[in-house]
């Protein structure tokens, strides 16, 4: 078929003849597909071929069937309250699907379908028939999931039927509601139908991808969700998909593998071709092997992320994309791309944080959407047929948040679902509406009940939580352009990788303390020796859980190394290339014993606080190969992933001889101080570190004062003792002497020195004492950063008053 015939009649356009400015002609979705086919193919972005009917074709269809007056009347009666939304929508859709095609339109669509088949060498190709509205995929309105898509459509008759149903889907209940919410006239929008060759993702995989972090707005990551089979289950939130995050700035270096995060999703079902069963697609259960395997290999994750970067650069803004992997060829395709509409439009200078007070018991957890906290009574609705009973201001609890539910989503205080990922259409709508949501909980509809008072918190990072009762919470809003500059570096103490990116807009000077043990406890969960000495474990619950966790890894120790490295990478990436000081594990023996498989490897100590902890473990035969895994994780982080900004810090190093032994073991494991720019710091938390500071300075590049332990060991007070709490003070003259003395010795020997203890966070005025003593940096908790930075600025002005 001659493509020029299509263009001249105005019935349809091939993708390669479209550009992004053709939204008024073929809608946002199809205009974007055309733009990518036309401009990005040579840059490695694959888009399946196809064509799109024009907006004029839709208008001609409506006019040819004399539907304009009917639609106007039904919508008018809806606005006047004479018809319900459900009844008005049903009558409109029935009228459109019952219409007849103008002959020339029908002939051109059929001819184009045959021409598409000729291009790919198929008589009746399987196609995806997608709706693309002329007010869709705009920078301030995604219209995500408002119209219908029909997959595995095969044959001319099925195609013509699917095109009618696409036209009718312009008036789904959710689409009518969304247009009203966004202020679009109901009859001002037309619809284009995209007909695109199907990618055999039914036997491969598919999903959604964003070129920005959907929760924090962190603009240096690509977020990818993936599931087996066709992509509608991910889009509609019907499955809990795999989730991957990739660090964009390192993608240009093909020698690096900057995958920051990999989380295995449940992927309970997959959508496949239905064959001869009547419907074009159907859902089937996934196999155990599929549920326990990642959908994408590392190479495929990086390929997709590179495509996202190319697409984002071409469009000049963060993008929301859908992708599919062909199970026959293994090739990965982009099947949709539209502007991201929430985080990219947030005011960058306004920083709002939510802080929870005391809460009731934690009832369940899942993936957080947004960063807010909300309270309310549960309204449990499992079927869209029952949405009329939703109570305004309630917490909507359902199995999946399908876009059909938009009319009540905007009235909810929060949303909690059993299934779905952060890139489902429902999650996108929740963000647009500013409604906090927790998705993929697995069992919310089983555990929660109508009328139950709950608190929904998305304030803790990637993991959201539902608590019993209505908790107190506070909201703080700060303008970042008002935060003062300081000579003294103000850094952050961090432990939770999932929360790090929430703070990326803060103008910090890096990470002064990243606690490795917290990442091991919360993300790895397994004692390293239970992996390196797995054969010594007795059968039982711990061993079974370890087997479950290490699924998808070539060997058990790789699970520890890669999971730990990725967890730490999310901290190192947030302010790269500013330094990220990572402290090697500093569990006490009782805390190590609480890890999976840990009890058999740890001694029972009377006083673990001053027992077998820190440096003494690293060269001991009792833990040496566990420390080797920690070193491997740091090497992976710095060399394989590319985070050369990582500085290693050794905790609880009692003697200079111990320092030498630790540095020797590190070198044996590929971490030699000075090689590849590696710096090694030491914690200053024992009086011996102050007394022998000059000798420690010969072996380390810097000090970090741990004020909690230094106070404890200087005053001889158990920091956890309630009876002695009144005596525990970093402001005690003996403790201040220790701090001032080691600062002076560090400066004399040319070594950097900071403080990463809790004191400045709890008492911002304490920062003034440190500035006067000449400290290089202060590391504090994120919620106290602005207060401490302000106090540091004041102290610097006092120390250097402006000339008269």
ZAMARGU-4260 file (C-alpha; in steps of 0.2 Angstrom, whole numbers, plus 5000, padded with zeros to 4 digits):
<rodrens>
0) 5000/5000/5000 | 5006/5018/4996 | 5008/5027/5012 | 5005/5044/5003 | 4987/5038/5000
5) 4984/5037/5019 | 4991/5054/5022 | 4981/5063/5009 | 4965/5056/5014 | 4968/5060/5033
10) 4961/5043/5039 | 4978/5037/5046 | 4996/5040/5047 | 5011/5028/5048 | 5021/5030/5064
15) 5037/5035/5054 | 5027/5050/5047 | 5023/5057/5064 | 5032/5068/5076 | 5029/5073/5094
20) 5019/5089/5089 | 5006/5079/5081 | 4996/5077/5097 | 4981/5086/5090 | 4981/5074/5075
25) 4984/5057/5083 | 4985/5060/5102 | 5000/5060/5114 | 5003/5041/5114 | 5004/5039/5095
30) 5013/5055/5092 | 5026/5049/5104 | 5028/5032/5096 | 5030/5041/5079 | 5043/5053/5086
35) 5053/5038/5093 | 5052/5028/5076 | 5057/5043/5066 | 5071/5049/5077 | 5078/5036/5089
40) 5079/5020/5080 | 5097/5024/5075 | 5101/5027/5093 | 5096/5009/5098 | 5079/5012/5104
45) 5067/4999/5096 | 5049/5002/5093 | 5037/4990/5085 | 5030/4997/5068 | 5012/5002/5066
50) 5000/5016/5061 | 4987/5027/5069 | 4970/5033/5064 | 4968/5052/5065 | 4957/5063/5076
55) 4947/5068/5061 | 4943/5049/5058 | 4935/5049/5075 | 4925/5064/5072 | 4919/5058/5055
60) 4914/5041/5063 | 4904/5051/5077 | 4896/5062/5063 | 4892/5048/5051 | 4883/5039/5065
65) 4874/5055/5070 | 4880/5053/5088 | 4885/5071/5092 | 4868/5076/5099 | 4866/5060/5109
70) 4882/5062/5117 | 4879/5080/5121 | 4862/5076/5129 | 4868/5061/5139 | 4883/5071/5146
75) 4872/5086/5150 | 4860/5075/5160 | 4875/5068/5169 | 4880/5086/5174 | 4863/5090/5179
80) 4862/5074/5191 | 4848/5066/5180 | 4859/5051/5176 | 4872/5042/5186 | 4890/5041/5179
85) 4888/5022/5176 | 4872/5024/5166 | 4878/5039/5156 | 4894/5030/5152 | 4886/5014/5147
90) 4874/5022/5135 | 4887/5032/5127 | 4899/5017/5124 | 4884/5006/5118 | 4880/5020/5105
95) 4898/5021/5099 | 4901/5002/5098 | 4885/5000/5088 | 4890/5012/5075 | 4894/5008/5057
100) 4911/5013/5048 | 4911/5025/5034 | 4916/5014/5019 | 4932/5024/5014 | 4938/5024/5033
105) 4935/5005/5034 | 4944/5001/5018 | 4960/5011/5023 | 4961/5003/5040 | 4960/4986/5032
110) 4972/4990/5019 | 4985/4997/5031 | 4983/4981/5042 | 4987/4971/5027 | 5002/4982/5022
115) 5009/4980/5040 | 5008/4961/5038 | 5017/4963/5022 | 5031/4973/5030 | 5034/4959/5043
120) 5030/4944/5032 | 5014/4939/5041 | 4997/4937/5032 | 4987/4941/5048 | 4999/4949/5061
125) 4994/4950/5079 | 4993/4968/5084 | 4990/4979/5099 | 4976/4991/5097 | 4979/5006/5108
130) 4969/5022/5112 | 4977/5038/5111 | 4967/5054/5116 | 4971/5071/5109 | 4972/5077/5127
135) 4983/5063/5133 | 5001/5061/5139 | 5003/5080/5142 | 5016/5087/5154 | 5003/5090/5167
140) 4990/5076/5164 | 4995/5058/5160 | 4977/5051/5158 | 4986/5035/5163 | 4974/5020/5160
145) 4959/5030/5156 | 4956/5022/5139 | 4957/5004/5133 | 4970/4994/5125 | 4967/4977/5116
150) 4981/4965/5114 | 4983/4950/5102 | 4971/4956/5090 | 4972/4946/5074 | 4962/4947/5058
155) 4953/4962/5049 | 4936/4959/5058 | 4944/4958/5075 | 4954/4974/5071 | 4938/4984/5066
160) 4929/4978/5081 | 4944/4983/5093 | 4945/5000/5084 | 4926/5004/5088 | 4929/4998/5106
165) 4944/5010/5107 | 4933/5024/5101 | 4920/5020/5115 | 4933/5019/5128 | 4935/5038/5127
170) 4919/5038/5138 | 4924/5025/5151 | 4918/5031/5168 | 4935/5034/5174 | 4940/5044/5158
175) 4924/5055/5161 | 4929/5058/5179 | 4947/5061/5175 | 4943/5074/5162 | 4931/5083/5174
180) 4945/5083/5187 | 4958/5090/5175 | 4946/5103/5168 | 4944/5096/5150 | 4928/5098/5141
185) 4920/5081/5138 | 4917/5084/5119 | 4933/5093/5116 | 4944/5078/5116 | 4945/5066/5101
190) 4953/5049/5100 | 4966/5041/5089 | 4968/5022/5087 | 4986/5015/5087 | 4988/4999/5078
195) 5005/4992/5083 | 5014/4975/5079 | 5013/4964/5095 | 5029/4959/5103 | 5029/4941/5109
200) 5031/4947/5127 | 5017/4933/5131 | 5032/4921/5131 | 5045/4934/5137 | 5042/4948/5149
205) 5036/4966/5150 | 5034/4981/5161 | 5035/4999/5165 | 5050/5011/5166 | 5053/5029/5173
210) 5068/5040/5170 | 5066/5047/5187 | 5062/5040/5204 | 5044/5040/5206 | 5043/5043/5224
215) 5057/5055/5228 | 5060/5064/5211 | 5078/5059/5212 | 5083/5062/5194 | 5099/5051/5192
220) 5090/5034/5192 | 5080/5024/5180 | 5066/5014/5189 | 5060/4998/5180 | 5046/4986/5185
225) 5045/4969/5176 | 5034/4954/5175 | 5032/4938/5165 | 5020/4939/5150 | 5010/4954/5142
230) 5012/4971/5151 | 4994/4974/5156 | 4996/4966/5173 | 5010/4978/5178 | 5001/4993/5171
235) 4985/4989/5180 | 4993/4983/5196 | 4987/4965/5195 | 5004/4958/5200 | 5018/4963/5211
240) 5033/4965/5199 | 5051/4964/5200 | 5059/4981/5203 | 5076/4987/5197 | 5085/5004/5199
245) 5099/5010/5188 | 5111/5024/5191 | 5110/5035/5175 | 5127/5044/5176 | 5137/5028/5175
250) 5128/5020/5160 | 5140/5028/5147 | 5154/5017/5154 | 5150/5000/5147 | 5163/4992/5159
255) 5152/4997/5174 | 5136/4988/5181 | 5127/5002/5190 | 5112/4993/5196 | 5107/5000/5212
260) 5093/4989/5217 | 5085/4972/5212 | 5070/4966/5221 | 5061/4950/5217 | 5042/4952/5214
265) 5029/4939/5218 | 5023/4939/5199 | 5009/4928/5204 | 5001/4927/5187 | 5005/4931/5169
270) 4995/4937/5154 | 4997/4926/5138 | 4988/4924/5121 | 4972/4914/5124 | 4973/4904/5108
275) 4956/4897/5103 | 4947/4901/5119 | 4937/4916/5112 | 4946/4930/5121 | 4962/4936/5114
280) 4972/4935/5131 | 4970/4926/5147 | 4979/4926/5164 | 4987/4910/5170 | 4997/4906/5186
285) 5016/4908/5184 | 5027/4893/5188 | 5037/4892/5204 | 5053/4894/5194 | 5046/4910/5186
290) 5041/4917/5203 | 5058/4913/5210 | 5068/4921/5195 | 5071/4939/5189 | 5062/4943/5173
295) 5077/4953/5166 | 5096/4949/5166 | 5108/4962/5171 | 5112/4965/5153 | 5094/4968/5149
300) 5092/4980/5163 | 5106/4990/5157 | 5100/4990/5139 | 5083/4996/5145 | 5090/5010/5156
305) 5101/5016/5142 | 5085/5017/5131 | 5077/5027/5145 | 5092/5039/5145 | 5091/5042/5126
310) 5072/5045/5126 | 5073/5057/5141 | 5087/5067/5132 | 5078/5067/5116 | 5062/5074/5124
315) 5071/5085/5136 | 5061/5079/5152 | 5058/5064/5163 | 5048/5051/5154 | 5036/5036/5158
320) 5039/5022/5147 | 5032/5004/5144 | 5043/4990/5137 | 5041/4972/5131 | 5054/4959/5128
325) 5051/4947/5113 | 5052/4929/5120 | 5057/4922/5102 | 5071/4935/5098 | 5075/4941/5115
330) 5075/4959/5109 | 5068/4972/5120 | 5056/4985/5113 | 5049/5002/5119 | 5030/5001/5116
335) 5025/5018/5124 | 5033/5034/5130 | 5025/5049/5138 | 5030/5063/5150 | 5031/5060/5169
340) 5019/5071/5176 | 5021/5071/5195 | 5039/5073/5202 | 5045/5083/5187 | 5033/5096/5191
345) 5036/5098/5209 | 5043/5114/5216 | 5061/5109/5219 | 5065/5122/5232 | 5050/5117/5244
350) 5055/5102/5255 | 5041/5094/5265 | 5044/5081/5277 | 5032/5070/5288 | 5037/5064/5305
355) 5028/5051/5314 | 5025/5051/5333 | 5020/5036/5344 | 5011/5023/5334 | 5001/5008/5337
360) 5006/4990/5332 | 5013/4988/5314 | 4999/4979/5305 | 5007/4976/5288 | 5019/4984/5275
365) 5022/4986/5256 | 5029/4998/5243 | 5026/5016/5247 | 5018/5029/5234 | 5022/5046/5240
370) 5030/5052/5256 | 5015/5058/5266 | 5006/5051/5282 | 4987/5049/5283 | 4975/5043/5296
375) 4957/5037/5294 | 4945/5022/5295 | 4947/5008/5283 | 4934/5006/5269 | 4937/4988/5262
380) 4930/4987/5244 | 4935/4971/5234 | 4924/4974/5218 | 4922/4989/5207 | 4903/4985/5208
385) 4904/4991/5227 | 4913/5008/5225 | 4897/5017/5228 | 4898/5013/5246 | 4915/5022/5248
390) 4915/5034/5262 | 4924/5051/5259 | 4940/5053/5269 | 4942/5034/5272 | 4957/5023/5269
395) 4953/5013/5253 | 4958/4995/5255 | 4957/4984/5240 | 4965/4970/5231 | 4971/4980/5216
400) 4969/4999/5212 | 4962/4998/5195 | 4960/5015/5186 | 4941/5012/5186 | 4942/5017/5204
405) 4948/5035/5200 | 4931/5042/5205 | 4934/5037/5223 | 4953/5037/5224 | 4952/5056/5224
410) 4941/5056/5239 | 4952/5044/5249 | 4964/5049/5263 | 4975/5035/5258 | 4975/5019/5247
415) 4981/5001/5252 | 4982/4987/5240 | 4986/4968/5240 | 4995/4969/5223 | 5004/4981/5211
420) 5020/4990/5210 | 5026/5008/5210 | 5024/5010/5191 | 5006/5004/5190 | 4993/5016/5182
425) 4984/5017/5199 | 5000/5022/5208 | 5003/5036/5195 | 4985/5042/5198 | 4988/5042/5217
430) 5003/5053/5214 | 4994/5065/5203 | 4980/5066/5216 | 4993/5068/5230 | 4985/5053/5239
435) 4998/5042/5249 | 4997/5024/5244 | 5004/5007/5249 | 5004/4994/5236 | 5009/4976/5235
440) 5006/4972/5254 | 5000/4954/5249 | 4987/4953/5262 | 4979/4970/5267 | 4961/4964/5262
445) 4964/4949/5274 | 4971/4958/5289 | 4961/4974/5288 | 4942/4977/5291 | 4929/4990/5288
450) 4929/5004/5301 | 4946/5000/5308 | 4956/5016/5313 | 4973/5015/5305 | 4988/5026/5301
455) 4996/5024/5283 | 5014/5030/5283 | 5024/5033/5267 | 5037/5043/5277 | 5050/5030/5280
460) 5057/5027/5262 | 5052/5014/5249 | 5044/5003/5262 | 5027/5010/5268 | 5018/5004/5284
465) 5000/5003/5291 | 4999/5005/5310 | 4984/5002/5321 | 4975/5017/5327 | 4977/5036/5323
470) 4995/5041/5326 | 5001/5059/5329 | 5012/5066/5315 | 5020/5082/5311 | 5023/5091/5294
475) 5038/5102/5291 | 5041/5113/5276 | 5057/5121/5272 | 5063/5131/5258 | 5080/5125/5253
480) 5086/5141/5245 | 5086/5148/5262 | 5098/5136/5270 | 5115/5145/5273 | 5132/5140/5266
485) 5145/5135/5278 | 5164/5132/5278 | 5162/5117/5290 | 5155/5102/5280 | 5138/5096/5286
490) 5135/5078/5281 | 5122/5065/5285 | 5121/5049/5295 | 5111/5036/5285 | 5107/5018/5288
495) 5092/5015/5277 | 5096/5014/5258 | 5077/5015/5254 | 5076/5032/5263 | 5092/5040/5256
500) 5085/5046/5240 | 5070/5055/5250 | 5084/5068/5255 | 5093/5070/5239 | 5087/5089/5237
505) 5096/5093/5254 | 5112/5103/5250 | 5123/5091/5261 | 5141/5089/5259 | 5141/5070/5258
510) 5137/5055/5269 | 5148/5056/5285 | 5142/5039/5291 | 5133/5025/5282 | 5131/5010/5294
515) 5134/4994/5285 | 5127/4983/5299 | 5110/4991/5296 | 5110/4987/5278 | 5115/4969/5282
520) 5101/4968/5295 | 5087/4975/5285 | 5092/4970/5267 | 5104/4955/5268 | 5096/4948/5284
525) 5108/4933/5284 | 5124/4931/5294 | 5139/4930/5282 | 5146/4914/5289 | 5129/4906/5287
530) 5132/4908/5268 | 5151/4905/5268 | 5149/4890/5280 | 5132/4885/5274 | 5135/4866/5275
535) 5138/4868/5294 | 5120/4874/5297 | 5107/4862/5304 | 5091/4860/5295 | 5077/4871/5301
540) 5068/4887/5298 | 5084/4898/5296 | 5091/4887/5283 | 5074/4887/5274 | 5073/4906/5274
545) 5091/4907/5268 | 5087/4896/5253 | 5072/4907/5249 | 5082/4923/5250 | 5097/4917/5239
550) 5085/4913/5224 | 5091/4920/5208 | 5110/4920/5213 | 5124/4909/5206 | 5130/4906/5224
555) 5125/4910/5241 | 5140/4922/5245 | 5136/4931/5229 | 5119/4935/5237 | 5128/4943/5252
560) 5140/4953/5241 | 5128/4960/5228 | 5114/4963/5240 | 5125/4973/5252 | 5134/4982/5238
565) 5117/4987/5230 | 5110/4993/5247 | 5126/5004/5250 | 5126/5010/5232 | 5109/5019/5235
570) 5117/5029/5249 | 5133/5032/5239 | 5124/5037/5223 | 5112/5050/5231 | 5126/5064/5232
575) 5139/5057/5221 | 5153/5062/5218 | 5153/5069/5236 | 5161/5057/5248 | 5151/5043/5256
580) 5160/5036/5272 | 5154/5018/5275 | 5158/5010/5291 | 5162/4992/5291 | 5150/4981/5301
585) 5149/4986/5319 | 5136/4973/5326 | 5138/4967/5344 | 5139/4948/5346 | 5121/4947/5352
590) 5115/4957/5336 | 5125/4946/5325 | 5117/4931/5333 | 5100/4938/5328 | 5104/4937/5310
595) 5098/4922/5300 | 5109/4907/5304 | 5119/4918/5316 | 5117/4909/5333 | 5129/4895/5330
600) 5143/4907/5325 | 5143/4920/5339 | 5149/4918/5357 | 5138/4922/5372 | 5145/4938/5380
605) 5141/4946/5396 | 5145/4963/5390 | 5144/4964/5371 | 5146/4983/5370 | 5164/4981/5374
610) 5166/4963/5368 | 5170/4955/5352 | 5165/4969/5340 | 5173/4980/5327 | 5191/4978/5321
615) 5194/4964/5333 | 5183/4953/5322 | 5190/4957/5306 | 5206/4948/5307 | 5200/4934/5319
620) 5198/4916/5312 | 5181/4917/5320 | 5175/4930/5308 | 5189/4932/5295 | 5179/4925/5280
625) 5164/4935/5285 | 5174/4951/5284 | 5181/4945/5267 | 5163/4945/5260 | 5161/4963/5267
630) 5177/4968/5258 | 5171/4960/5242 | 5155/4970/5243 | 5165/4986/5245 | 5176/4981/5230
635) 5160/4978/5220 | 5153/4994/5225 | 5169/5004/5220 | 5175/4995/5205 | 5161/4985/5197
640) 5147/4998/5200 | 5159/5014/5199 | 5156/5022/5216 | 5174/5028/5219 | 5168/5041/5231
645) 5166/5028/5244 | 5178/5029/5259 | 5180/5014/5271 | 5179/5017/5290 | 5185/5005/5303
650) 5175/5005/5320 | 5181/5001/5337 | 5199/4999/5334 | 5207/4998/5351 | 5226/4998/5347
655) 5238/5003/5334 | 5243/4985/5332 | 5225/4980/5329 | 5225/4994/5315 | 5240/4986/5306
660) 5232/4969/5306 | 5215/4975/5299 | 5224/4985/5285 | 5233/4969/5281 | 5218/4959/5280
665) 5209/4972/5269 | 5224/4972/5257 | 5223/4953/5256 | 5205/4955/5250 | 5209/4968/5237
670) 5206/4984/5248 | 5223/4992/5249 | 5224/5009/5256 | 5229/5022/5243 | 5226/5010/5228
675) 5212/5016/5216 | 5210/5031/5227 | 5204/5021/5242 | 5204/5031/5258 | 5202/5022/5275
680) 5196/5031/5290 | 5195/5026/5308 | 5182/5029/5321 | 5188/5039/5336 | 5177/5031/5350
685) 5189/5024/5363 | 5200/5035/5374 | 5215/5025/5366 | 5211/5033/5349 | 5213/5050/5357
690) 5229/5046/5367 | 5238/5038/5352 | 5230/5049/5339 | 5247/5053/5331 | 5250/5034/5328
695) 5233/5031/5321 | 5235/5046/5310 | 5250/5037/5302 | 5239/5022/5297 | 5222/5031/5292
700) 5217/5045/5281 | 5205/5053/5293 | 5195/5051/5310 | 5177/5051/5314 | 5172/5054/5332
705) 5159/5043/5338 | 5152/5053/5353 | 5141/5040/5360 | 5154/5027/5363 | 5167/5040/5367
710) 5156/5047/5381 | 5152/5030/5387 | 5170/5024/5388 | 5177/5041/5395 | 5164/5042/5409
715) 5162/5023/5412 | 5143/5024/5409 | 5133/5011/5400 | 5124/5022/5387 | 5109/5011/5388
720) 5107/5012/5407 | 5091/5021/5412 | 5098/5023/5430 | 5113/5032/5424 | 5105/5042/5410
725) 5106/5059/5419 | 5125/5057/5420 | 5128/5053/5401 | 5132/5069/5393 | 5144/5073/5378
730) 5145/5091/5386 | 5154/5083/5401 | 5171/5092/5403 | 5181/5076/5401 | 5172/5071/5385
735) 5174/5089/5378 | 5193/5087/5382 | 5194/5071/5372 | 5185/5079/5357 | 5195/5095/5357
740) 5211/5085/5360 | 5209/5073/5345 | 5203/5088/5334 | 5219/5097/5338 | 5230/5081/5335
745) 5221/5077/5318 | 5224/5095/5312 | 5242/5094/5317 | 5245/5078/5308 | 5235/5084/5292
750) 5221/5072/5294 | 5203/5075/5291 | 5192/5074/5307 | 5173/5074/5308 | 5160/5069/5321
755) 5146/5057/5317 | 5139/5054/5334 | 5121/5058/5339 | 5125/5074/5350 | 5123/5087/5336
760) 5107/5079/5330 | 5099/5079/5347 | 5107/5096/5352 | 5110/5107/5337 | 5119/5120/5348
765) 5132/5107/5352 | 5138/5110/5334 | 5144/5127/5339 | 5156/5119/5351 | 5163/5108/5337
770) 5165/5123/5325 | 5175/5133/5338 | 5186/5117/5341 | 5190/5118/5322 | 5182/5102/5316
775) 5181/5098/5298 | 5164/5090/5296 | 5149/5086/5307 | 5137/5072/5302 | 5119/5072/5308
780) 5102/5064/5305 | 5093/5070/5290 | 5079/5078/5300 | 5091/5089/5310 | 5102/5094/5295
785) 5094/5111/5293 | 5094/5116/5311 | 5113/5110/5313 | 5118/5119/5297 | 5110/5135/5303
790) 5119/5133/5320 | 5135/5130/5311 | 5133/5145/5300 | 5130/5156/5316 | 5145/5149/5325
795) 5156/5152/5310 | 5150/5170/5310 | 5153/5172/5328 | 5171/5165/5326 | 5174/5177/5312
800) 5164/5193/5314 | 5162/5204/5300 | 5174/5219/5300 | 5167/5236/5307
</rodrens>
